[in-house]
């Protein structure tokens, strides 16, 4: 059984508000009495994509000093910038290509995929990323269930804001899923609302936002509920390859 914590959309911008909310969620995860296998962070880690914002994120998440009690797996969102992300968050040379990575566990694998499109709020998994997904799954040889994590949901979530800038070419992703039964589910962010649905016959979960929560049309005219507490999710991938998700707020 694989147990994953999931946060998204920190939008760190140097403000005390953004820092406090991210620290509150980090502290909750580190105080858990039982172990988790990893923390997934599905994009919009920075608000403006600057090196200073990623330096703060690296400190908060324990990526540079190694003090995190679990692996921290990240992928970019539309507010992120690839070269500063690589340099200041991951400690890698600043390059502009997609930022993809895989973590293999005893009971499953997590592929962190870059759906960001430089200069656009919409998302897309490009040819390089699709080739990387196929090659990575080939190496695993179907022996483990796999989760794909990326920023932009490929489905309508019934709010005009996230629906206006979701993942492009969802049919390409659906075709991948049809060829790859080992993919057990999809984990995304971007929408600032916890939601569970399906896509191409697989479970799809969007994580809650740390910085603010999306108000749905029937909840009022104000789009961003900045007073709602930050949220997080726990995903369980069990021995049957079934994905179960639980959501929490952090007071």
Buried (B, 14 or more C-beta within 10 A) or exposed (E): EBBBBBBBBBBBBEEEEBBEBBEBBBEBBEEEEEEBBBBBBBBBBBBBBBBBBBBBBBBBBBBBEEEBEBBBBBBBBBBBBBBBBBBBBBEEEBEEEBBBBBBBBEBBBBBBBBBBBEEEBBBBBBEEBBEBBEEBBEEBEEEBBBBBBBBBBBBEBEBEBBEEBBBBBBEBBBEBBEEBEBBBBBBBBBBBBBBEBEBBEBBBBBBBBBBBBBBEEEEEEEBBBEEBBBBBBBBBBBEEBEBEBEBBBBE
